[in-house]
Amino acid sequence: MSSAGDIIPSYTFEVSLDGIGFSFSKVSNISGSVDIDTITEGGANNAPVILRNPKRSPDMLVLEKGLYTSFSDTAFSFLKEGTKITSISISVLRDGKTVRMFFVTNGVVVSRQFSPLDAMNSSVLTVSLQIAHTGITEMALPFGI
C-alpha cells in the first residue's frame, strides 16, 4: 500500500546522451503515444473496436539547459539539427538513489533554440533541444538501486 512517504519530492535527475552525461535544468514532454483507429459497427455501438496503427509521427522530448563558457560544454555544441542519438537515459534520484529511469532509443535532434539575446536583461543564456523519438520506456525502481 502506498503512503505519502512514497511520493518523489525533492528529486534531482541525470541525463545521458549516447553515454555522455549532460546537466539539464529542465526535461519536458516525457511521454509516448500510439496511433489508433476506432471502428464502429451499426446499432448502439456499446463496444467500438480499437485498432493500433503504425506510428505516423514521432514523440518529442524537450531538453533545456544553461550554456557555459567552459571546455566541458564543447561536446554539447555538436548536438545540431539532424544529429542522431542512439540512446538517451534519464535517471530520477531521491536522496542519491535512483527511483525511476526513462530510456529513449533512436532519437534525432529536430530543433535547437536559444533564448533571446537581450542586453537589458541579466538572465542566463539557455538552449532548448527538441528530440524526435520512436518511444520511451519507463522503469520504476521502488527500492532504489
VEXDREN-2710 file (C-alpha; in Angstrom, 1 decimal):
% VEXDREN-2710
k/r/px/py/pz
1/MET/0.0/0.0/0.0
2/SER/1.3/3.4/-0.9
3/SER/1.7/6.3/1.6
4/ALA/2.6/9.9/1.4
5/GLY/6.2/8.9/2.1
6/ASP/6.3/7.0/-1.2
7/ILE/5.9/10.1/-3.4
8/ILE/9.0/11.6/-5.0
9/PRO/9.6/15.1/-3.7
10/SER/13.0/16.9/-3.6
11/TYR/14.4/14.9/-6.5
12/THR/17.3/15.5/-8.9
13/PHE/17.9/14.0/-12.3
14/GLU/20.7/13.0/-14.6
15/VAL/20.6/12.8/-18.3
16/SER/22.9/10.8/-20.6
17/LEU/23.0/11.1/-24.4
18/ASP/24.9/8.2/-26.0
19/GLY/26.7/7.6/-22.8
20/ILE/27.8/11.2/-22.2
21/GLY/26.3/12.8/-19.1
22/PHE/24.9/16.4/-19.5
23/SER/23.4/18.7/-17.0
24/PHE/20.0/20.0/-17.9
25/SER/17.8/22.4/-16.0
26/LYS/14.6/21.0/-17.4
27/VAL/13.3/17.9/-19.2
28/SER/9.8/18.1/-20.5
29/ASN/7.5/16.1/-22.7
30/ILE/8.5/12.7/-21.3
31/SER/5.6/10.9/-23.0
32/GLY/4.7/8.4/-25.6
33/SER/1.7/7.8/-27.7
34/VAL/0.2/5.4/-30.2
35/ASP/-1.9/6.0/-33.3
36/ILE/-5.3/4.2/-33.3
37/ASP/-8.4/3.7/-35.5
38/THR/-11.8/3.3/-34.0
39/ILE/-14.2/1.1/-35.9
40/THR/-17.9/1.3/-35.1
41/GLU/-20.4/-1.2/-36.3
42/GLY/-24.0/-0.1/-36.7
43/GLY/-26.5/-0.2/-33.9
44/ALA/-25.8/1.2/-30.4
45/ASN/-22.0/0.9/-30.6
46/ASN/-21.7/0.0/-27.0
47/ALA/-18.2/-1.5/-27.7
48/PRO/-16.4/0.0/-30.6
49/VAL/-13.3/-1.8/-31.9
50/ILE/-10.0/0.0/-31.3
51/LEU/-7.1/-1.0/-33.6
52/ARG/-3.5/0.1/-33.1
53/ASN/-1.9/1.6/-36.2
54/PRO/1.7/2.1/-37.1
55/LYS/3.0/5.5/-35.8
56/ARG/2.7/8.3/-38.3
57/SER/4.6/10.9/-36.3
58/PRO/7.4/10.6/-33.6
59/ASP/7.1/11.7/-30.0
60/MET/9.1/14.7/-28.9
61/LEU/11.4/15.1/-25.9
62/VAL/12.5/18.6/-24.9
63/LEU/15.8/19.2/-23.0
64/GLU/16.7/22.7/-21.7
65/LYS/20.0/23.8/-20.2
66/GLY/22.0/26.9/-19.4
67/LEU/25.1/27.4/-21.6
68/TYR/28.6/27.6/-20.1
69/THR/31.8/29.2/-21.3
70/SER/33.9/26.2/-20.2
71/PHE/35.5/23.5/-22.2
72/SER/33.1/20.9/-20.8
73/ASP/30.3/22.4/-22.8
74/THR/32.1/21.8/-26.1
75/ALA/30.6/18.3/-26.6
76/PHE/27.2/19.7/-26.3
77/SER/27.8/22.1/-29.2
78/PHE/28.0/19.0/-31.5
79/LEU/24.3/18.3/-31.0
80/LYS/23.0/20.1/-34.1
81/GLU/19.8/19.6/-36.0
82/GLY/19.8/16.2/-37.7
83/THR/22.2/14.6/-35.2
84/LYS/21.2/11.0/-34.4
85/ILE/21.2/10.0/-30.8
86/THR/21.2/6.2/-30.3
87/SER/20.3/6.2/-26.6
88/ILE/19.0/8.6/-24.0
89/SER/18.7/7.7/-20.4
90/ILE/17.0/9.9/-17.7
91/SER/17.5/8.9/-14.1
92/VAL/15.4/10.4/-11.3
93/LEU/17.2/10.4/-8.0
94/ARG/15.9/10.9/-4.5
95/ASP/18.4/11.1/-1.6
96/GLY/21.1/9.9/-4.0
97/LYS/19.3/6.7/-5.0
98/THR/17.8/6.1/-8.4
99/VAL/14.0/5.7/-8.1
100/ARG/12.9/6.0/-11.7
101/MET/14.5/5.7/-15.1
102/PHE/13.4/6.5/-18.6
103/PHE/15.1/5.2/-21.7
104/VAL/14.7/6.6/-25.2
105/THR/16.2/4.9/-28.3
106/ASN/16.6/6.1/-31.9
107/GLY/16.4/9.9/-31.3
108/VAL/17.1/12.7/-33.8
109/VAL/17.6/16.3/-32.8
110/VAL/14.9/18.2/-34.8
111/SER/15.3/21.7/-33.5
112/ARG/17.7/23.7/-31.3
113/GLN/16.5/27.0/-29.9
114/PHE/18.5/29.6/-28.0
115/SER/16.9/32.1/-25.5
116/PRO/16.6/35.7/-26.7
117/LEU/19.7/37.8/-26.5
118/ASP/18.6/40.9/-24.5
119/ALA/21.2/43.5/-23.4
120/MET/18.7/44.9/-20.9
121/ASN/18.2/41.6/-19.1
122/SER/20.6/39.7/-16.9
123/SER/19.1/36.2/-17.4
124/VAL/21.1/33.1/-18.2
125/LEU/21.6/32.1/-21.9
126/THR/19.8/28.8/-22.4
127/VAL/19.4/26.4/-25.2
128/SER/16.4/24.0/-25.8
129/LEU/16.8/20.8/-27.8
130/GLN/13.8/19.1/-29.3
131/ILE/14.4/15.4/-29.9
132/ALA/12.1/13.2/-32.0
133/HIS/12.0/9.6/-30.9
134/THR/10.0/6.4/-31.5
135/GLY/9.2/5.5/-28.0
136/ILE/10.1/5.8/-24.3
137/THR/10.5/3.0/-21.8
138/GLU/9.9/3.6/-18.1
139/MET/11.5/1.6/-15.3
140/ALA/10.2/2.0/-11.7
141/LEU/12.7/1.2/-9.1
142/PRO/10.7/1.4/-5.8
143/PHE/13.6/0.4/-3.6
144/GLY/16.3/2.3/-5.3
145/ILE/19.5/0.8/-6.7
END
